[in-house]
Amino acid sequence: MMITYFRNDELNYVPIIKATLKNPLGFKSVEMEFIIDTGFQGGVLIPFRT
């Protein structure tokens, strides 16, 4: 599931995407927020313990 919205941090509206990540077996899930950056080129690293 993904939701996009703007968050107001001192009148600086940051575009955010909230995603629910699940492991392949479905035993564990975590909700994370990512800032949308249209100029970003790279991957997203998630800690192994997460």
N, C-alpha and C positions, 0 to 999 in steps of 0.2 A: 504494500500500500504506500502511495506517495501523495503528499499534500504540499502545495506551494503557497507561500504567503510572504508578506513583508513584515519585518520586525522593526520597531522604532527604537533605536539606541541613540538617545539624545538628538532626535530629529534627523538622524541619518538613516533613512529607510533602507534596510538591507534585505535583498531578496533571498529567501530561505526555502529549501526543500527539505521536508521531513520524510524520512523513509524508514520502513520497518524491514530489517534484514533478518533472514532466517537461515539456519544451516540446512544442508540438503536433506537431512533426515527429519527435520521439523522439531527437534528436541529443544532447541534454544532459539530465542529471537531477541533483538535489541532495536530500540528506536533511536535514530540518530538524526541530527540536523546538519545540513550542509549549506554553505553559502554558495549561491549561484554566481559563477564568474565566467562570463562568455569568452574571456581571453585565456582561460586556463588550458594548458596542454599537459596532460599527465594522468596518472592514476590516483586512486584513493587507497591509502593504506589503512587497514583496520587491524588493531592489535590482535594477536592470536588468542589471548584470553577472552576477548570480546566475542 
